[in-house]
Amino acid sequence: MTKLVSHSELLDKYIGAKGSPRREKFEAELRTDILAAKIKEMRLKRNMTQSELAELVGKDKTQISKIERGRNLTISTIVQIVEALGGKINFDIQFVS
């Protein structure tokens, strides 16, 4: 009989326990990848090329390509791009003791 294992248990086993440096790095990279994919998804839904988006926000096409791969993501650039694509951003910042 196969034992079922939760997603959290797999992460603990293969990435590290929650709060460990390796796990924190993994989760931060995952959030960045998800954000980058969402930006690309929004652009594609608007039937825009990277060049068109770059022109709209005053960036270089190469920079848009990097952003969609999770590179060069700054809060100001993210806000600018999402607003240019007609989206909204909600930041949920919480103090963790």
C-alpha positions as MATLAB code, in Angstrom:
seq = 'MTKLVSHSELLDKYIGAKGSPRREKFEAELRTDILAAKIKEMRLKRNMTQSELAELVGKDKTQISKIERGRNLTISTIVQIVEALGGKINFDIQFVS';
ca = [
       0.000    0.000    0.000;
       1.332    3.442   -0.954;
       1.559    6.065    1.778;
       0.199    9.471    0.818;
       2.484   12.388    1.583;
       1.448   16.036    1.744;
       3.005   18.774   -0.346;
       4.373   20.350    2.824;
       6.021   17.081    3.864;
       7.696   16.782    0.452;
       9.012   20.335    0.693;
      10.323   19.650    4.193;
      12.067   16.499    3.003;
      13.577   17.712   -0.279;
      13.947   21.497    0.158;
      14.220   21.940    3.912;
      12.076   22.780    6.897;
       9.954   25.921    6.810;
      12.072   28.829    7.987;
      15.360   27.287    6.876;
      17.506   29.422    4.551;
      17.182   26.941    1.681;
      13.380   26.793    2.017;
      13.093   30.594    2.271;
      15.161   30.991   -0.907;
      13.061   28.385   -2.711;
       9.786   30.061   -1.722;
      11.045   33.530   -2.697;
      12.101   32.234   -6.123;
       8.747   30.508   -6.526;
       6.855   33.739   -5.772;
       9.036   35.580   -8.303;
       8.369   32.926  -10.955;
       4.618   33.104  -10.333;
       4.624   36.903  -10.589;
       6.666   36.816  -13.811;
       4.322   34.229  -15.337;
       1.301   36.330  -14.375;
       2.770   39.400  -16.100;
       3.377   37.371  -19.253;
      -0.131   35.906  -19.076;
      -1.641   39.402  -18.794;
       0.384   40.621  -21.784;
      -0.674   37.677  -23.908;
      -4.351   38.144  -22.952;
      -4.029   41.708  -24.256;
      -2.557   40.295  -27.498;
       0.548   42.418  -27.036;
       4.104   41.647  -28.025;
       6.978   42.293  -25.650;
       7.989   45.169  -27.936;
       4.540   46.755  -27.697;
       4.524   46.479  -23.916;
       8.054   47.847  -23.733;
       7.047   50.880  -25.772;
       3.931   51.403  -23.641;
       5.919   51.523  -20.393;
       9.078   53.148  -21.746;
      11.304   50.113  -21.323;
      13.455   48.081  -23.679;
      12.045   44.821  -25.114;
      15.004   43.002  -23.583;
      14.000   44.257  -20.147;
      10.420   43.004  -20.623;
      11.824   39.605  -21.623;
      13.949   39.501  -18.459;
      10.992   40.540  -16.292;
       8.878   37.745  -17.761;
      11.659   35.315  -16.809;
      11.719   36.597  -13.225;
      14.738   38.903  -13.596;
      14.939   42.650  -12.871;
      11.652   42.659  -10.954;
      11.346   45.843   -8.953;
       8.154   46.940   -7.266;
       7.955   50.145   -9.304;
       8.407   48.297  -12.607;
       5.864   45.640  -11.640;
       3.296   48.303  -10.747;
       3.982   50.204  -13.955;
       3.601   47.124  -16.159;
       0.505   45.752  -14.417;
      -1.233   49.134  -14.570;
      -0.291   49.507  -18.259;
      -1.905   46.119  -18.885;
      -5.084   47.227  -17.101;
      -4.506   45.131  -13.993;
      -4.515   45.815  -10.277;
      -2.007   44.882   -7.608;
      -2.751   44.132   -3.982;
       0.167   43.914   -1.586;
      -0.425   42.059    1.643;
       2.423   42.839    3.983;
       2.228   41.236    7.400;
       4.474   41.486   10.404;
       5.550   38.028   11.528;
       6.879   37.796   15.056;
];
